[in-house]
Amino acid sequence: MDIWIVIVIIAVLCIIGLIATLMVIKQEENRMKQYEEEGDTAENALKRSLEYESKSISSNVKSLSWIYIVAIVLSLIAFALYMYFR
């Protein structure tokens, strides 16, 4: 197994992780646009703040954690295969 194959595999995994991260960010941006369209009052701001603290952060952190865990594990597997077949 050539080192360049491993580098390409890891690079592809990083790009996939980046795209997935951008999708999570885009989802949050869409949510913010929706809030802006609904209007901004003190009650809405408080409601959004509480919702963000309770739901949004936990779901985004879970999603991003899984994205990075999978990318790191697959990268380590690719590296281990390279070391094994070297």
PyMOL Python script that loads the backbone (N, CA, C, O; Angstrom):
from pymol import cmd

cmd.read_pdbstr("""\
ATOM      1  N   MET A   1       0.855  -1.168   0.000  1.00  0.00           N
ATOM      2  CA  MET A   1       0.000   0.000   0.000  1.00  0.00           C
ATOM      3  C   MET A   1       0.906   1.237   0.000  1.00  0.00           C
ATOM      4  O   MET A   1       1.807   1.356   0.830  1.00  0.00           O
ATOM      5  N   ASP A   2       0.667   2.108  -0.895  1.00  0.00           N
ATOM      6  CA  ASP A   2       1.484   3.299  -1.057  1.00  0.00           C
ATOM      7  C   ASP A   2       1.038   4.393  -0.084  1.00  0.00           C
ATOM      8  O   ASP A   2      -0.145   4.514   0.235  1.00  0.00           O
ATOM      9  N   ILE A   3       2.002   5.181   0.378  1.00  0.00           N
ATOM     10  CA  ILE A   3       1.691   6.253   1.330  1.00  0.00           C
ATOM     11  C   ILE A   3       0.742   7.275   0.709  1.00  0.00           C
ATOM     12  O   ILE A   3      -0.061   7.884   1.416  1.00  0.00           O
ATOM     13  N   TRP A   4       0.827   7.466  -0.595  1.00  0.00           N
ATOM     14  CA  TRP A   4      -0.038   8.451  -1.248  1.00  0.00           C
ATOM     15  C   TRP A   4      -1.499   8.030  -1.217  1.00  0.00           C
ATOM     16  O   TRP A   4      -2.387   8.881  -1.159  1.00  0.00           O
ATOM     17  N   ILE A   5      -1.754   6.743  -1.253  1.00  0.00           N
ATOM     18  CA  ILE A   5      -3.139   6.262  -1.145  1.00  0.00           C
ATOM     19  C   ILE A   5      -3.695   6.599   0.228  1.00  0.00           C
ATOM     20  O   ILE A   5      -4.838   7.039   0.354  1.00  0.00           O
ATOM     21  N   VAL A   6      -2.883   6.391   1.255  1.00  0.00           N
ATOM     22  CA  VAL A   6      -3.306   6.711   2.618  1.00  0.00           C
ATOM     23  C   VAL A   6      -3.536   8.215   2.755  1.00  0.00           C
ATOM     24  O   VAL A   6      -4.518   8.643   3.360  1.00  0.00           O
ATOM     25  N   ILE A   7      -2.630   9.012   2.193  1.00  0.00           N
ATOM     26  CA  ILE A   7      -2.793  10.464   2.262  1.00  0.00           C
ATOM     27  C   ILE A   7      -4.063  10.897   1.556  1.00  0.00           C
ATOM     28  O   ILE A   7      -4.780  11.764   2.056  1.00  0.00           O
ATOM     29  N   VAL A   8      -4.354  10.317   0.417  1.00  0.00           N
ATOM     30  CA  VAL A   8      -5.582  10.658  -0.321  1.00  0.00           C
ATOM     31  C   VAL A   8      -6.814  10.245   0.474  1.00  0.00           C
ATOM     32  O   VAL A   8      -7.784  10.999   0.544  1.00  0.00           O
ATOM     33  N   ILE A   9      -6.788   9.069   1.066  1.00  0.00           N
ATOM     34  CA  ILE A   9      -7.928   8.604   1.863  1.00  0.00           C
ATOM     35  C   ILE A   9      -8.169   9.534   3.044  1.00  0.00           C
ATOM     36  O   ILE A   9      -9.309   9.911   3.317  1.00  0.00           O
ATOM     37  N   ILE A  10      -7.105   9.902   3.740  1.00  0.00           N
ATOM     38  CA  ILE A  10      -7.247  10.802   4.887  1.00  0.00           C
ATOM     39  C   ILE A  10      -7.714  12.178   4.433  1.00  0.00           C
ATOM     40  O   ILE A  10      -8.536  12.804   5.102  1.00  0.00           O
ATOM     41  N   ALA A  11      -7.198  12.657   3.301  1.00  0.00           N
ATOM     42  CA  ALA A  11      -7.630  13.962   2.780  1.00  0.00           C
ATOM     43  C   ALA A  11      -9.114  13.934   2.416  1.00  0.00           C
ATOM     44  O   ALA A  11      -9.846  14.881   2.702  1.00  0.00           O
ATOM     45  N   VAL A  12      -9.553  12.850   1.789  1.00  0.00           N
ATOM     46  CA  VAL A  12     -10.977  12.720   1.432  1.00  0.00           C
ATOM     47  C   VAL A  12     -11.831  12.698   2.702  1.00  0.00           C
ATOM     48  O   VAL A  12     -12.887  13.329   2.746  1.00  0.00           O
ATOM     49  N   LEU A  13     -11.388  11.987   3.720  1.00  0.00           N
ATOM     50  CA  LEU A  13     -12.126  11.952   4.982  1.00  0.00           C
ATOM     51  C   LEU A  13     -12.200  13.331   5.618  1.00  0.00           C
ATOM     52  O   LEU A  13     -13.236  13.709   6.164  1.00  0.00           O
ATOM     53  N   CYS A  14     -11.115  14.080   5.549  1.00  0.00           N
ATOM     54  CA  CYS A  14     -11.129  15.445   6.093  1.00  0.00           C
ATOM     55  C   CYS A  14     -12.082  16.341   5.307  1.00  0.00           C
ATOM     56  O   CYS A  14     -12.790  17.161   5.891  1.00  0.00           O
ATOM     57  N   ILE A  15     -12.101  16.190   4.003  1.00  0.00           N
ATOM     58  CA  ILE A  15     -13.014  16.984   3.175  1.00  0.00           C
ATOM     59  C   ILE A  15     -14.463  16.617   3.485  1.00  0.00           C
ATOM     60  O   ILE A  15     -15.320  17.496   3.568  1.00  0.00           O
ATOM     61  N   ILE A  16     -14.739  15.330   3.655  1.00  0.00           N
ATOM     62  CA  ILE A  16     -16.091  14.909   4.012  1.00  0.00           C
ATOM     63  C   ILE A  16     -16.476  15.481   5.369  1.00  0.00           C
ATOM     64  O   ILE A  16     -17.604  15.937   5.552  1.00  0.00           O
ATOM     65  N   GLY A  17     -15.548  15.461   6.322  1.00  0.00           N
ATOM     66  CA  GLY A  17     -15.808  16.057   7.632  1.00  0.00           C
ATOM     67  C   GLY A  17     -16.069  17.548   7.535  1.00  0.00           C
ATOM     68  O   GLY A  17     -16.947  18.074   8.218  1.00  0.00           O
ATOM     69  N   LEU A  18     -15.312  18.229   6.689  1.00  0.00           N
ATOM     70  CA  LEU A  18     -15.512  19.664   6.485  1.00  0.00           C
ATOM     71  C   LEU A  18     -16.872  19.952   5.876  1.00  0.00           C
ATOM     72  O   LEU A  18     -17.562  20.877   6.306  1.00  0.00           O
ATOM     73  N   ILE A  19     -17.262  19.174   4.883  1.00  0.00           N
ATOM     74  CA  ILE A  19     -18.570  19.359   4.252  1.00  0.00           C
ATOM     75  C   ILE A  19     -19.686  19.111   5.260  1.00  0.00           C
ATOM     76  O   ILE A  19     -20.657  19.866   5.313  1.00  0.00           O
ATOM     77  N   ALA A  20     -19.552  18.067   6.050  1.00  0.00           N
ATOM     78  CA  ALA A  20     -20.573  17.785   7.068  1.00  0.00           C
ATOM     79  C   ALA A  20     -20.647  18.912   8.096  1.00  0.00           C
ATOM     80  O   ALA A  20     -21.734  19.279   8.542  1.00  0.00           O
ATOM     81  N   THR A  21     -19.491  19.460   8.471  1.00  0.00           N
ATOM     82  CA  THR A  21     -19.469  20.583   9.406  1.00  0.00           C
ATOM     83  C   THR A  21     -20.164  21.792   8.804  1.00  0.00           C
ATOM     84  O   THR A  21     -20.938  22.468   9.481  1.00  0.00           O
ATOM     85  N   LEU A  22     -19.891  22.066   7.541  1.00  0.00           N
ATOM     86  CA  LEU A  22     -20.546  23.192   6.870  1.00  0.00           C
ATOM     87  C   LEU A  22     -22.055  22.991   6.773  1.00  0.00           C
ATOM     88  O   LEU A  22     -22.814  23.958   6.827  1.00  0.00           O
ATOM     89  N   MET A  23     -22.492  21.742   6.631  1.00  0.00           N
ATOM     90  CA  MET A  23     -23.930  21.470   6.600  1.00  0.00           C
ATOM     91  C   MET A  23     -24.572  21.790   7.952  1.00  0.00           C
ATOM     92  O   MET A  23     -25.675  22.334   7.999  1.00  0.00           O
ATOM     93  N   VAL A  24     -23.888  21.457   9.048  1.00  0.00           N
ATOM     94  CA  VAL A  24     -24.399  21.770  10.379  1.00  0.00           C
ATOM     95  C   VAL A  24     -24.462  23.283  10.560  1.00  0.00           C
ATOM     96  O   VAL A  24     -25.435  23.806  11.102  1.00  0.00           O
ATOM     97  N   ILE A  25     -23.429  23.985  10.108  1.00  0.00           N
ATOM     98  CA  ILE A  25     -23.420  25.450  10.215  1.00  0.00           C
ATOM     99  C   ILE A  25     -24.539  26.051   9.378  1.00  0.00           C
ATOM    100  O   ILE A  25     -25.220  26.973   9.827  1.00  0.00           O
ATOM    101  N   LYS A  26     -24.735  25.545   8.175  1.00  0.00           N
ATOM    102  CA  LYS A  26     -25.799  26.046   7.295  1.00  0.00           C
ATOM    103  C   LYS A  26     -27.171  25.824   7.928  1.00  0.00           C
ATOM    104  O   LYS A  26     -28.052  26.676   7.815  1.00  0.00           O
ATOM    105  N   GLN A  27     -27.353  24.704   8.582  1.00  0.00           N
ATOM    106  CA  GLN A  27     -28.612  24.413   9.269  1.00  0.00           C
ATOM    107  C   GLN A  27     -28.866  25.459  10.353  1.00  0.00           C
ATOM    108  O   GLN A  27     -29.990  25.932  10.518  1.00  0.00           O
ATOM    109  N   GLU A  28     -27.823  25.812  11.082  1.00  0.00           N
ATOM    110  CA  GLU A  28     -27.962  26.825  12.132  1.00  0.00           C
ATOM    111  C   GLU A  28     -28.236  28.200  11.532  1.00  0.00           C
ATOM    112  O   GLU A  28     -29.010  28.975  12.093  1.00  0.00           O
ATOM    113  N   GLU A  29     -27.609  28.512  10.399  1.00  0.00           N
ATOM    114  CA  GLU A  29     -27.876  29.784   9.725  1.00  0.00           C
ATOM    115  C   GLU A  29     -29.322  29.863   9.253  1.00  0.00           C
ATOM    116  O   GLU A  29     -29.963  30.907   9.374  1.00  0.00           O
ATOM    117  N   ASN A  30     -29.830  28.768   8.720  1.00  0.00           N
ATOM    118  CA  ASN A  30     -31.231  28.744   8.283  1.00  0.00           C
ATOM    119  C   ASN A  30     -32.167  28.975   9.455  1.00  0.00           C
ATOM    120  O   ASN A  30     -33.182  29.657   9.317  1.00  0.00           O
ATOM    121  N   ARG A  31     -31.837  28.419  10.591  1.00  0.00           N
ATOM    122  CA  ARG A  31     -32.650  28.614  11.784  1.00  0.00           C
ATOM    123  C   ARG A  31     -32.637  30.093  12.196  1.00  0.00           C
ATOM    124  O   ARG A  31     -33.667  30.642  12.589  1.00  0.00           O
ATOM    125  N   MET A  32     -31.469  30.727  12.103  1.00  0.00           N
ATOM    126  CA  MET A  32     -31.363  32.143  12.453  1.00  0.00           C
ATOM    127  C   MET A  32     -32.162  33.011  11.474  1.00  0.00           C
ATOM    128  O   MET A  32     -32.799  33.979  11.890  1.00  0.00           O
ATOM    129  N   LYS A  33     -32.134  32.677  10.184  1.00  0.00           N
ATOM    130  CA  LYS A  33     -32.930  33.416   9.196  1.00  0.00           C
ATOM    131  C   LYS A  33     -34.418  33.286   9.499  1.00  0.00           C
ATOM    132  O   LYS A  33     -35.170  34.252   9.373  1.00  0.00           O
ATOM    133  N   GLN A  34     -34.834  32.101   9.896  1.00  0.00           N
ATOM    134  CA  GLN A  34     -36.234  31.877  10.246  1.00  0.00           C
ATOM    135  C   GLN A  34     -36.626  32.756  11.424  1.00  0.00           C
ATOM    136  O   GLN A  34     -37.711  33.337  11.429  1.00  0.00           O
ATOM    137  N   TYR A  35     -35.761  32.857  12.412  1.00  0.00           N
ATOM    138  CA  TYR A  35     -36.040  33.711  13.561  1.00  0.00           C
ATOM    139  C   TYR A  35     -36.144  35.179  13.147  1.00  0.00           C
ATOM    140  O   TYR A  35     -37.003  35.908  13.645  1.00  0.00           O
ATOM    141  N   GLU A  36     -35.277  35.608  12.243  1.00  0.00           N
ATOM    142  CA  GLU A  36     -35.317  36.990  11.785  1.00  0.00           C
ATOM    143  C   GLU A  36     -36.614  37.291  11.033  1.00  0.00           C
ATOM    144  O   GLU A  36     -37.176  38.377  11.169  1.00  0.00           O
ATOM    145  N   GLU A  37     -37.085  36.328  10.242  1.00  0.00           N
ATOM    146  CA  GLU A  37     -38.319  36.514   9.488  1.00  0.00           C
ATOM    147  C   GLU A  37     -39.536  36.598  10.409  1.00  0.00           C
ATOM    148  O   GLU A  37     -40.497  37.309  10.112  1.00  0.00           O
ATOM    149  N   GLU A  38     -39.492  35.879  11.512  1.00  0.00           N
ATOM    150  CA  GLU A  38     -40.619  35.879  12.443  1.00  0.00           C
ATOM    151  C   GLU A  38     -40.723  37.186  13.212  1.00  0.00           C
ATOM    152  O   GLU A  38     -41.774  37.493  13.774  1.00  0.00           O
ATOM    153  N   GLY A  39     -39.657  37.949  13.242  1.00  0.00           N
ATOM    154  CA  GLY A  39     -39.657  39.196  13.992  1.00  0.00           C
ATOM    155  C   GLY A  39     -38.862  39.029  15.271  1.00  0.00           C
ATOM    156  O   GLY A  39     -38.715  37.925  15.795  1.00  0.00           O
ATOM    157  N   ASP A  40     -38.351  40.149  15.762  1.00  0.00           N
ATOM    158  CA  ASP A  40     -37.478  40.080  16.928  1.00  0.00           C
ATOM    159  C   ASP A  40     -38.077  40.903  18.065  1.00  0.00           C
ATOM    160  O   ASP A  40     -38.009  42.132  18.069  1.00  0.00           O
ATOM    161  N   THR A  41     -38.654  40.208  19.013  1.00  0.00           N
ATOM    162  CA  THR A  41     -39.157  40.855  20.221  1.00  0.00           C
ATOM    163  C   THR A  41     -38.366  40.314  21.399  1.00  0.00           C
ATOM    164  O   THR A  41     -37.620  39.344  21.265  1.00  0.00           O
ATOM    165  N   ALA A  42     -38.529  40.934  22.532  1.00  0.00           N
ATOM    166  CA  ALA A  42     -37.808  40.475  23.722  1.00  0.00           C
ATOM    167  C   ALA A  42     -38.213  39.056  24.096  1.00  0.00           C
ATOM    168  O   ALA A  42     -37.376  38.247  24.496  1.00  0.00           O
ATOM    169  N   GLU A  43     -39.512  38.760  23.963  1.00  0.00           N
ATOM    170  CA  GLU A  43     -39.976  37.404  24.290  1.00  0.00           C
ATOM    171  C   GLU A  43     -39.388  36.381  23.330  1.00  0.00           C
ATOM    172  O   GLU A  43     -38.964  35.303  23.747  1.00  0.00           O
ATOM    173  N   ASN A  44     -39.364  36.719  22.044  1.00  0.00           N
ATOM    174  CA  ASN A  44     -38.791  35.799  21.062  1.00  0.00           C
ATOM    175  C   ASN A  44     -37.301  35.604  21.301  1.00  0.00           C
ATOM    176  O   ASN A  44     -36.795  34.488  21.177  1.00  0.00           O
ATOM    177  N   ALA A  45     -36.601  36.668  21.638  1.00  0.00           N
ATOM    178  CA  ALA A  45     -35.165  36.553  21.902  1.00  0.00           C
ATOM    179  C   ALA A  45     -34.905  35.656  23.105  1.00  0.00           C
ATOM    180  O   ALA A  45     -33.992  34.831  23.079  1.00  0.00           O
ATOM    181  N   LEU A  46     -35.697  35.812  24.153  1.00  0.00           N
ATOM    182  CA  LEU A  46     -35.538  34.959  25.333  1.00  0.00           C
ATOM    183  C   LEU A  46     -35.848  33.507  24.991  1.00  0.00           C
ATOM    184  O   LEU A  46     -35.136  32.594  25.409  1.00  0.00           O
ATOM    185  N   LYS A  47     -36.912  33.305  24.233  1.00  0.00           N
ATOM    186  CA  LYS A  47     -37.297  31.947  23.827  1.00  0.00           C
ATOM    187  C   LYS A  47     -36.188  31.308  22.988  1.00  0.00           C
ATOM    188  O   LYS A  47     -35.838  30.147  23.203  1.00  0.00           O
ATOM    189  N   ARG A  48     -35.640  32.054  22.041  1.00  0.00           N
ATOM    190  CA  ARG A  48     -34.554  31.540  21.202  1.00  0.00           C
ATOM    191  C   ARG A  48     -33.331  31.217  22.041  1.00  0.00           C
ATOM    192  O   ARG A  48     -32.674  30.197  21.832  1.00  0.00           O
ATOM    193  N   SER A  49     -33.032  32.080  22.981  1.00  0.00           N
ATOM    194  CA  SER A  49     -31.865  31.858  23.832  1.00  0.00           C
ATOM    195  C   SER A  49     -32.009  30.578  24.647  1.00  0.00           C
ATOM    196  O   SER A  49     -31.078  29.778  24.737  1.00  0.00           O
ATOM    197  N   LEU A  50     -33.167  30.397  25.228  1.00  0.00           N
ATOM    198  CA  LEU A  50     -33.394  29.185  26.018  1.00  0.00           C
ATOM    199  C   LEU A  50     -33.383  27.942  25.134  1.00  0.00           C
ATOM    200  O   LEU A  50     -32.841  26.905  25.516  1.00  0.00           O
ATOM    201  N   GLU A  51     -33.984  28.052  23.949  1.00  0.00           N
ATOM    202  CA  GLU A  51     -34.002  26.920  23.018  1.00  0.00           C
ATOM    203  C   GLU A  51     -32.584  26.586  22.570  1.00  0.00           C
ATOM    204  O   GLU A  51     -32.212  25.416  22.482  1.00  0.00           O
ATOM    205  N   TYR A  52     -31.804  27.611  22.291  1.00  0.00           N
ATOM    206  CA  TYR A  52     -30.431  27.389  21.836  1.00  0.00           C
ATOM    207  C   TYR A  52     -29.615  26.694  22.909  1.00  0.00           C
ATOM    208  O   TYR A  52     -28.853  25.772  22.619  1.00  0.00           O
ATOM    209  N   GLU A  53     -29.774  27.137  24.145  1.00  0.00           N
ATOM    210  CA  GLU A  53     -29.023  26.524  25.240  1.00  0.00           C
ATOM    211  C   GLU A  53     -29.440  25.085  25.491  1.00  0.00           C
ATOM    212  O   GLU A  53     -28.604  24.244  25.821  1.00  0.00           O
ATOM    213  N   SER A  54     -30.727  24.795  25.337  1.00  0.00           N
ATOM    214  CA  SER A  54     -31.205  23.460  25.694  1.00  0.00           C
ATOM    215  C   SER A  54     -31.141  22.464  24.542  1.00  0.00           C
ATOM    216  O   SER A  54     -30.843  21.290  24.759  1.00  0.00           O
ATOM    217  N   LYS A  55     -31.412  22.909  23.340  1.00  0.00           N
ATOM    218  CA  LYS A  55     -31.536  21.947  22.238  1.00  0.00           C
ATOM    219  C   LYS A  55     -30.435  22.079  21.197  1.00  0.00           C
ATOM    220  O   LYS A  55     -29.770  21.100  20.858  1.00  0.00           O
ATOM    221  N   SER A  56     -30.249  23.270  20.701  1.00  0.00           N
ATOM    222  CA  SER A  56     -29.387  23.466  19.550  1.00  0.00           C
ATOM    223  C   SER A  56     -27.944  23.096  19.835  1.00  0.00           C
ATOM    224  O   SER A  56     -27.318  22.387  19.047  1.00  0.00           O
ATOM    225  N   ILE A  57     -27.417  23.560  20.934  1.00  0.00           N
ATOM    226  CA  ILE A  57     -26.017  23.270  21.241  1.00  0.00           C
ATOM    227  C   ILE A  57     -25.807  21.775  21.421  1.00  0.00           C
ATOM    228  O   ILE A  57     -24.835  21.220  20.908  1.00  0.00           O
ATOM    229  N   SER A  58     -26.705  21.120  22.143  1.00  0.00           N
ATOM    230  CA  SER A  58     -26.511  19.686  22.378  1.00  0.00           C
ATOM    231  C   SER A  58     -26.613  18.885  21.088  1.00  0.00           C
ATOM    232  O   SER A  58     -25.847  17.942  20.890  1.00  0.00           O
ATOM    233  N   SER A  59     -27.543  19.242  20.205  1.00  0.00           N
ATOM    234  CA  SER A  59     -27.664  18.492  18.956  1.00  0.00           C
ATOM    235  C   SER A  59     -26.496  18.787  18.029  1.00  0.00           C
ATOM    236  O   SER A  59     -25.998  17.878  17.365  1.00  0.00           O
ATOM    237  N   ASN A  60     -26.044  20.044  17.967  1.00  0.00           N
ATOM    238  CA  ASN A  60     -24.908  20.375  17.110  1.00  0.00           C
ATOM    239  C   ASN A  60     -23.627  19.736  17.623  1.00  0.00           C
ATOM    240  O   ASN A  60     -22.828  19.233  16.834  1.00  0.00           O
ATOM    241  N   VAL A  61     -23.426  19.749  18.919  1.00  0.00           N
ATOM    242  CA  VAL A  61     -22.219  19.137  19.481  1.00  0.00           C
ATOM    243  C   VAL A  61     -22.224  17.634  19.228  1.00  0.00           C
ATOM    244  O   VAL A  61     -21.192  17.052  18.896  1.00  0.00           O
ATOM    245  N   LYS A  62     -23.390  17.007  19.384  1.00  0.00           N
ATOM    246  CA  LYS A  62     -23.474  15.569  19.095  1.00  0.00           C
ATOM    247  C   LYS A  62     -23.143  15.291  17.639  1.00  0.00           C
ATOM    248  O   LYS A  62     -22.355  14.394  17.339  1.00  0.00           O
ATOM    249  N   SER A  63     -23.744  16.062  16.727  1.00  0.00           N
ATOM    250  CA  SER A  63     -23.499  15.851  15.299  1.00  0.00           C
ATOM    251  C   SER A  63     -22.032  16.042  14.957  1.00  0.00           C
ATOM    252  O   SER A  63     -21.436  15.206  14.278  1.00  0.00           O
ATOM    253  N   LEU A  64     -21.451  17.135  15.420  1.00  0.00           N
ATOM    254  CA  LEU A  64     -20.048  17.406  15.112  1.00  0.00           C
ATOM    255  C   LEU A  64     -19.128  16.384  15.761  1.00  0.00           C
ATOM    256  O   LEU A  64     -18.123  15.995  15.167  1.00  0.00           O
ATOM    257  N   SER A  65     -19.456  15.948  16.961  1.00  0.00           N
ATOM    258  CA  SER A  65     -18.633  14.928  17.622  1.00  0.00           C
ATOM    259  C   SER A  65     -18.612  13.641  16.811  1.00  0.00           C
ATOM    260  O   SER A  65     -17.551  13.050  16.611  1.00  0.00           O
ATOM    261  N   TRP A  66     -19.771  13.204  16.345  1.00  0.00           N
ATOM    262  CA  TRP A  66     -19.834  11.987  15.552  1.00  0.00           C
ATOM    263  C   TRP A  66     -19.082  12.144  14.233  1.00  0.00           C
ATOM    264  O   TRP A  66     -18.401  11.219  13.791  1.00  0.00           O
ATOM    265  N   ILE A  67     -19.203  13.302  13.609  1.00  0.00           N
ATOM    266  CA  ILE A  67     -18.495  13.539  12.349  1.00  0.00           C
ATOM    267  C   ILE A  67     -16.995  13.378  12.567  1.00  0.00           C
ATOM    268  O   ILE A  67     -16.322  12.679  11.809  1.00  0.00           O
ATOM    269  N   TYR A  68     -16.476  14.028  13.606  1.00  0.00           N
ATOM    270  CA  TYR A  68     -15.038  13.997  13.835  1.00  0.00           C
ATOM    271  C   TYR A  68     -14.566  12.651  14.361  1.00  0.00           C
ATOM    272  O   TYR A  68     -13.465  12.221  14.015  1.00  0.00           O
ATOM    273  N   ILE A  69     -15.343  11.983  15.170  1.00  0.00           N
ATOM    274  CA  ILE A  69     -14.972  10.659  15.656  1.00  0.00           C
ATOM    275  C   ILE A  69     -14.853   9.678  14.491  1.00  0.00           C
ATOM    276  O   ILE A  69     -13.883   8.925  14.400  1.00  0.00           O
ATOM    277  N   VAL A  70     -15.843   9.692  13.605  1.00  0.00           N
ATOM    278  CA  VAL A  70     -15.809   8.786  12.450  1.00  0.00           C
ATOM    279  C   VAL A  70     -14.621   9.108  11.559  1.00  0.00           C
ATOM    280  O   VAL A  70     -13.928   8.201  11.098  1.00  0.00           O
ATOM    281  N   ALA A  71     -14.377  10.393  11.310  1.00  0.00           N
ATOM    282  CA  ALA A  71     -13.254  10.769  10.451  1.00  0.00           C
ATOM    283  C   ALA A  71     -11.921  10.346  11.066  1.00  0.00           C
ATOM    284  O   ALA A  71     -11.050   9.836  10.361  1.00  0.00           O
ATOM    285  N   ILE A  72     -11.756  10.549  12.351  1.00  0.00           N
ATOM    286  CA  ILE A  72     -10.499  10.180  13.009  1.00  0.00           C
ATOM    287  C   ILE A  72     -10.310   8.674  13.034  1.00  0.00           C
ATOM    288  O   ILE A  72      -9.214   8.182  12.765  1.00  0.00           O
ATOM    289  N   VAL A  73     -11.365   7.939  13.353  1.00  0.00           N
ATOM    290  CA  VAL A  73     -11.259   6.476  13.401  1.00  0.00           C
ATOM    291  C   VAL A  73     -10.927   5.913  12.017  1.00  0.00           C
ATOM    292  O   VAL A  73     -10.068   5.040  11.892  1.00  0.00           O
ATOM    293  N   LEU A  74     -11.597   6.405  10.994  1.00  0.00           N
ATOM    294  CA  LEU A  74     -11.308   5.912   9.646  1.00  0.00           C
ATOM    295  C   LEU A  74      -9.895   6.293   9.205  1.00  0.00           C
ATOM    296  O   LEU A  74      -9.230   5.520   8.516  1.00  0.00           O
ATOM    297  N   SER A  75      -9.441   7.468   9.596  1.00  0.00           N
ATOM    298  CA  SER A  75      -8.064   7.858   9.280  1.00  0.00           C
ATOM    299  C   SER A  75      -7.065   6.941   9.983  1.00  0.00           C
ATOM    300  O   SER A  75      -6.069   6.533   9.386  1.00  0.00           O
ATOM    301  N   LEU A  76      -7.326   6.620  11.231  1.00  0.00           N
ATOM    302  CA  LEU A  76      -6.439   5.708  11.955  1.00  0.00           C
ATOM    303  C   LEU A  76      -6.451   4.312  11.350  1.00  0.00           C
ATOM    304  O   LEU A  76      -5.420   3.642  11.305  1.00  0.00           O
ATOM    305  N   ILE A  77      -7.614   3.874  10.886  1.00  0.00           N
ATOM    306  CA  ILE A  77      -7.693   2.570  10.223  1.00  0.00           C
ATOM    307  C   ILE A  77      -6.879   2.575   8.936  1.00  0.00           C
ATOM    308  O   ILE A  77      -6.152   1.623   8.652  1.00  0.00           O
ATOM    309  N   ALA A  78      -7.002   3.655   8.151  1.00  0.00           N
ATOM    310  CA  ALA A  78      -6.224   3.757   6.910  1.00  0.00           C
ATOM    311  C   ALA A  78      -4.729   3.745   7.217  1.00  0.00           C
ATOM    312  O   ALA A  78      -3.956   3.085   6.522  1.00  0.00           O
ATOM    313  N   PHE A  79      -4.324   4.467   8.248  1.00  0.00           N
ATOM    314  CA  PHE A  79      -2.915   4.486   8.628  1.00  0.00           C
ATOM    315  C   PHE A  79      -2.458   3.113   9.122  1.00  0.00           C
ATOM    316  O   PHE A  79      -1.358   2.667   8.793  1.00  0.00           O
ATOM    317  N   ALA A  80      -3.298   2.446   9.907  1.00  0.00           N
ATOM    318  CA  ALA A  80      -2.950   1.113  10.399  1.00  0.00           C
ATOM    319  C   ALA A  80      -2.815   0.125   9.242  1.00  0.00           C
ATOM    320  O   ALA A  80      -1.913  -0.712   9.245  1.00  0.00           O
ATOM    321  N   LEU A  81      -3.695   0.215   8.268  1.00  0.00           N
ATOM    322  CA  LEU A  81      -3.579  -0.657   7.096  1.00  0.00           C
ATOM    323  C   LEU A  81      -2.297  -0.379   6.331  1.00  0.00           C
ATOM    324  O   LEU A  81      -1.638  -1.297   5.843  1.00  0.00           O
ATOM    325  N   TYR A  82      -1.955   0.883   6.234  1.00  0.00           N
ATOM    326  CA  TYR A  82      -0.691   1.222   5.572  1.00  0.00           C
ATOM    327  C   TYR A  82       0.489   0.609   6.311  1.00  0.00           C
ATOM    328  O   TYR A  82       1.386   0.032   5.696  1.00  0.00           O
ATOM    329  N   MET A  83       0.483   0.738   7.624  1.00  0.00           N
ATOM    330  CA  MET A  83       1.585   0.185   8.411  1.00  0.00           C
ATOM    331  C   MET A  83       1.616  -1.339   8.334  1.00  0.00           C
ATOM    332  O   MET A  83       2.694  -1.934   8.338  1.00  0.00           O
ATOM    333  N   TYR A  84       0.465  -1.968   8.266  1.00  0.00           N
ATOM    334  CA  TYR A  84       0.390  -3.424   8.209  1.00  0.00           C
ATOM    335  C   TYR A  84       0.922  -3.945   6.858  1.00  0.00           C
ATOM    336  O   TYR A  84       1.683  -4.912   6.818  1.00  0.00           O
ATOM    337  N   PHE A  85       0.517  -3.300   5.764  1.00  0.00           N
ATOM    338  CA  PHE A  85       0.896  -3.780   4.436  1.00  0.00           C
ATOM    339  C   PHE A  85       2.211  -3.216   3.968  1.00  0.00           C
ATOM    340  O   PHE A  85       2.640  -3.521   2.855  1.00  0.00           O
ATOM    341  N   ARG A  86       2.853  -2.428   4.749  1.00  0.00           N
ATOM    342  CA  ARG A  86       4.121  -1.814   4.369  1.00  0.00           C
ATOM    343  C   ARG A  86       5.220  -2.826   4.300  1.00  0.00           C
ATOM    344  O   ARG A  86       6.361  -2.478   3.993  1.00  0.00           O
TER     345      ARG A  86
END
""", "prot")
cmd.dss("prot")
cmd.show_as("cartoon", "prot")
cmd.util.cbc("prot")
cmd.orient("prot")
